[in-house]
Amino acid sequence: MVGLLLTIIVGLFILVGTIIGRFLKNKKSVLDFSISMSFGVVVCLSILELLPEILETLGKGMGFKGLIFALLCVVLGFVILFQLDRLIPHHESEDHHHHHKHSNCHNEHLKHIGIVTSLALILHNIIEGMGIYITSSTDFNTGLLLCIGVGLHNLPMGFMIESTLRNEYKFNKVLVISLIVSLSTLLGGIIASLLTTSELVMGLLLSVTFGMLVYISFVELLPQINNISNKKIKYIGVISGSVLLMISLIFG
């Protein structure tokens, strides 16, 4: 039950991002900090916690063959998110949006982007929900940290849903769409809870999760961090995420 609760929490970060995108004026600073902090949490979690767990489960248990299986599953996790994220278009700039805000054609384009993004995120979140559930079933503290890291990564997704659908739907309808996307993470957790939880299966699924986190860190987050102009927010965010993770591992 605790693992399923974590999948709900991580999904609701998308809903929170949607609400922030609607009401917060200086959302860029919040976005930059959440991306930076998420990078620190996810990278440190992957290296300091998940990787040793995978080596312990598959490396010692199956030897060299286990490491080969682990590597293949890491690649699989990476490729799964790569393919899903191809369906998620890049967010257009606010200036571009402002310039075309009275254009019906442009609004229809944004609506299309919002719908495609939402559908892709549902698939994306199901996979993430499975990873979070499996990880928390192995170690609750690790699952909680993964929940925080992936949750912060999900905030910008909420921003995107709100900004692309705001001109076509009332805010309460945008919230419903965002809530559906958010709860898809729970669906992933439910699916994972029905899987066989042998040590081998857990090790393989942790390896898939590791591959997903590598993708999130270096393909999604790092390019965005490099584009953050406010270096103070960037560095404080990364350091805060890393310190939070290491403190949790020490006292967890």
C-alpha positions as a printed NumPy array, in Angstrom:
array([[  0.   ,   0.   ,   0.   ],
       [  2.856,   2.416,   0.793],
       [  4.316,   1.922,  -2.692],
       [  0.963,   2.767,  -4.285],
       [  0.716,   5.889,  -2.107],
       [  4.1  ,   7.049,  -3.432],
       [  2.916,   6.571,  -7.019],
       [ -0.081,   8.797,  -6.251],
       [  2.134,  11.479,  -4.713],
       [  4.624,  11.55 ,  -7.603],
       [  1.77 ,  11.801, -10.099],
       [  0.132,  14.674,  -8.243],
       [  3.242,  16.788,  -8.829],
       [  1.862,  17.211, -12.371],
       [ -1.401,  18.553, -10.949],
       [  0.56 ,  20.897,  -8.68 ],
       [  2.538,  22.111, -11.699],
       [ -0.722,  22.826, -13.523],
       [ -1.999,  24.907, -10.594],
       [  1.313,  26.767, -10.244],
       [  1.303,  27.476, -13.973],
       [ -2.121,  29.076, -13.642],
       [ -1.59 ,  31.302, -10.618],
       [  2.124,  31.893, -10.126],
       [  3.544,  34.901, -11.942],
       [  7.249,  34.117, -11.577],
       [  6.903,  30.431, -12.421],
       [ 10.194,  30.385, -14.355],
       [ 12.221,  30.585, -11.129],
       [ 10.183,  27.756,  -9.594],
       [ 10.629,  25.717, -12.765],
       [ 14.401,  26.32 , -12.885],
       [ 14.86 ,  25.41 ,  -9.225],
       [ 12.718,  22.253,  -9.445],
       [ 14.621,  21.059, -12.527],
       [ 17.995,  21.699, -10.866],
       [ 16.985,  20.044,  -7.598],
       [ 15.509,  17.078,  -9.435],
       [ 18.804,  16.586, -11.297],
       [ 20.756,  16.488,  -8.03 ],
       [ 18.345,  14.013,  -6.423],
       [ 18.003,  11.681,  -9.404],
       [ 21.702,  11.496, -10.324],
       [ 22.85 ,  10.84 ,  -6.751],
       [ 20.039,   8.351,  -6.165],
       [ 20.949,   6.436,  -9.313],
       [ 24.661,   6.217,  -8.487],
       [ 24.599,   5.855,  -4.702],
       [ 21.517,   3.694,  -4.17 ],
       [ 20.022,   2.024,  -7.233],
       [ 23.283,   0.958,  -8.889],
       [ 24.642,  -0.797,  -5.758],
       [ 21.255,  -2.479,  -5.269],
       [ 21.299,  -3.787,  -8.85 ],
       [ 24.872,  -5.06 ,  -8.495],
       [ 23.952,  -6.744,  -5.214],
       [ 20.816,  -8.373,  -6.592],
       [ 21.992,  -9.466, -10.046],
       [ 25.774,  -9.286,  -9.921],
       [ 26.294, -11.42 ,  -6.814],
       [ 23.305, -13.609,  -7.485],
       [ 23.991, -14.46 , -11.139],
       [ 27.552, -13.33 , -11.738],
       [ 28.561, -12.052, -15.17 ],
       [ 25.299, -13.252, -16.735],
       [ 23.359, -11.152, -14.236],
       [ 25.361,  -8.057, -15.159],
       [ 24.603,  -8.638, -18.851],
       [ 20.885,  -8.919, -18.074],
       [ 21.125,  -5.757, -15.973],
       [ 22.826,  -3.835, -18.786],
       [ 20.18 ,  -4.935, -21.292],
       [ 17.409,  -3.817, -18.934],
       [ 19.13 ,  -0.448, -18.379],
       [ 19.19 ,   0.061, -22.154],
       [ 15.539,  -1.046, -22.337],
       [ 14.51 ,   1.537, -19.713],
       [ 16.401,   4.25 , -21.59 ],
       [ 14.85 ,   3.315, -24.947],
       [ 11.304,   3.111, -23.524],
       [ 11.418,   6.705, -22.27 ],
       [ 13.193,   7.864, -25.419],
       [ 10.382,   6.491, -27.58 ],
       [  7.631,   7.856, -25.325],
       [  9.216,  11.306, -25.133],
       [  9.315,  11.519, -28.927],
       [  5.533,  11.968, -28.64 ],
       [  5.971,  14.896, -26.235],
       [  6.638,  18.097, -28.217],
       [  8.996,  20.788, -26.996],
       [  7.314,  23.639, -25.17 ],
       [  7.051,  26.819, -27.184],
       [  8.361,  30.058, -25.729],
       [  6.086,  32.559, -23.983],
       [  7.027,  35.253, -26.506],
       [  5.965,  33.054, -29.368],
       [  2.735,  32.253, -27.584],
       [  2.03 ,  35.928, -26.855],
       [  2.675,  36.931, -30.436],
       [  0.076,  34.487, -31.724],
       [ -2.427,  34.467, -28.88 ],
       [ -5.247,  35.866, -31.051],
       [ -4.671,  33.372, -33.836],
       [ -7.231,  30.547, -33.992],
       [ -4.781,  28.453, -35.986],
       [ -2.142,  28.859, -33.309],
       [ -4.619,  28.023, -30.539],
       [ -5.637,  24.853, -32.356],
       [ -1.97 ,  23.946, -32.654],
       [ -1.463,  24.459, -28.925],
       [ -4.569,  22.363, -28.208],
       [ -3.152,  19.561, -30.346],
       [  0.174,  19.796, -28.518],
       [ -1.61 ,  19.68 , -25.161],
       [ -3.669,  16.601, -26.04 ],
       [ -0.742,  14.703, -27.567],
       [  1.398,  15.644, -24.576],
       [ -1.251,  14.418, -22.135],
       [ -1.62 ,  11.063, -23.911],
       [  2.136,  10.573, -24.085],
       [  2.492,  11.509, -20.417],
       [ -0.079,   8.889, -19.427],
       [  2.086,   6.174, -21.017],
       [  5.208,   7.815, -19.585],
       [  3.704,   7.897, -16.079],
       [  2.57 ,   4.278, -16.162],
       [  6.179,   3.235, -16.741],
       [  7.438,   5.62 , -14.035],
       [  4.776,   4.373, -11.612],
       [  5.97 ,   0.804, -12.108],
       [  9.544,   1.854, -11.409],
       [  8.638,   3.765,  -8.245],
       [  6.515,   0.904,  -6.901],
       [  9.224,  -1.696,  -7.542],
       [ 11.896,   0.513,  -5.992],
       [  9.841,   1.291,  -2.876],
       [  9.027,  -2.406,  -2.48 ],
       [ 12.76 ,  -3.1  ,  -2.319],
       [ 13.575,  -0.179,  -0.007],
       [ 11.067,   2.423,   1.208],
       [ 13.63 ,   5.208,   1.726],
       [ 14.929,   4.79 ,  -1.814],
       [ 11.375,   4.785,  -3.154],
       [ 10.593,   7.974,  -1.256],
       [ 13.673,   9.73 ,  -2.63 ],
       [ 12.83 ,   8.548,  -6.123],
       [  9.329,   9.92 ,  -5.587],
       [ 10.78 ,  13.349,  -4.721],
       [ 13.223,  13.387,  -7.629],
       [ 10.74 ,  12.25 , -10.283],
       [  8.024,  14.432,  -8.744],
       [ 10.121,  17.583,  -9.138],
       [ 10.824,  16.479, -12.693],
       [  7.049,  16.245, -13.253],
       [  6.328,  19.876, -12.269],
       [  7.279,  21.239, -15.726],
       [  4.909,  18.693, -17.291],
       [  2.073,  20.346, -15.376],
       [  3.221,  23.742, -16.618],
       [  3.104,  22.457, -20.181],
       [ -0.418,  21.035, -19.86 ],
       [ -1.737,  24.308, -18.444],
       [ -0.013,  26.578, -20.968],
       [ -1.065,  24.562, -24.024],
       [ -4.716,  24.078, -23.045],
       [ -5.506,  27.387, -21.312],
       [ -6.954,  29.048, -24.419],
       [ -9.226,  26.144, -25.4  ],
       [-10.622,  24.899, -22.093],
       [-11.793,  26.399, -18.818],
       [ -9.375,  25.915, -15.953],
       [-11.551,  23.329, -14.195],
       [-11.465,  21.147, -17.331],
       [ -7.683,  21.575, -17.593],
       [ -7.48 ,  20.433, -13.958],
       [ -9.503,  17.301, -14.754],
       [ -7.19 ,  16.465, -17.673],
       [ -4.153,  17.066, -15.463],
       [ -5.64 ,  14.873, -12.713],
       [ -6.192,  12.008, -15.162],
       [ -2.578,  12.3  , -16.308],
       [ -1.428,  12.427, -12.677],
       [ -3.311,   9.29 , -11.624],
       [ -1.826,   7.273, -14.484],
       [  1.244,   6.851, -12.263],
       [ -0.968,   4.97 ,  -9.804],
       [ -2.037,   2.661, -12.637],
       [  1.615,   1.833, -13.211],
       [  1.997,   1.038,  -9.515],
       [ -1.042,  -1.254,  -9.598],
       [  0.349,  -3.093, -12.635],
       [  3.71 ,  -3.523, -10.894],
       [  2.   ,  -4.836,  -7.744],
       [  0.499,  -7.67 ,  -9.794],
       [  3.879,  -8.792, -11.148],
       [  5.847, -11.672,  -9.699],
       [  8.257, -10.221,  -7.145],
       [ 11.097, -12.742,  -7.168],
       [ 14.594, -11.396,  -6.54 ],
       [ 15.481, -11.838, -10.21 ],
       [ 12.408,  -9.923, -11.424],
       [ 13.017,  -7.157,  -8.871],
       [ 16.628,  -6.812, -10.018],
       [ 15.644,  -6.62 , -13.672],
       [ 12.92 ,  -4.047, -13.001],
       [ 15.309,  -1.975, -10.901],
       [ 17.674,  -2.03 , -13.867],
       [ 14.894,  -0.759, -16.157],
       [ 14.225,   1.986, -13.595],
       [ 17.926,   2.889, -13.572],
       [ 17.866,   3.251, -17.365],
       [ 14.829,   5.527, -17.093],
       [ 16.614,   7.717, -14.547],
       [ 19.697,   7.96 , -16.759],
       [ 17.438,   9.191, -19.569],
       [ 15.599,  11.67 , -17.313],
       [ 18.873,  13.02 , -15.916],
       [ 21.009,  13.45 , -19.009],
       [ 18.525,  13.776, -21.881],
       [ 15.667,  15.695, -20.255],
       [ 17.072,  17.596, -17.267],
       [ 20.703,  18.383, -18.117],
       [ 19.973,  20.306, -21.369],
       [ 17.368,  22.374, -19.508],
       [ 19.801,  23.082, -16.675],
       [ 22.42 ,  24.254, -19.179],
       [ 19.899,  26.801, -20.481],
       [ 19.168,  28.305, -17.041],
       [ 20.575,  31.81 , -17.049],
       [ 20.372,  32.326, -13.28 ],
       [ 23.423,  30.401, -12.103],
       [ 22.587,  30.968,  -8.434],
       [ 19.244,  29.167,  -8.734],
       [ 20.863,  26.441, -10.832],
       [ 23.715,  25.659,  -8.442],
       [ 21.626,  25.961,  -5.268],
       [ 19.042,  23.619,  -6.774],
       [ 21.544,  20.924,  -7.78 ],
       [ 23.415,  21.149,  -4.467],
       [ 20.18 ,  21.103,  -2.445],
       [ 18.957,  17.998,  -4.254],
       [ 22.286,  16.219,  -3.806],
       [ 22.566,  17.134,  -0.105],
       [ 18.966,  16.078,   0.534],
       [ 19.668,  12.703,  -1.042],
       [ 22.911,  12.096,   0.856],
       [ 21.408,  13.126,   4.224],
       [ 18.505,  10.771,   3.613],
       [ 20.88 ,   7.904,   2.806],
       [ 22.965,   8.564,   5.921],
       [ 20.059,   8.767,   8.365],
       [ 17.59 ,   6.586,   6.435]])
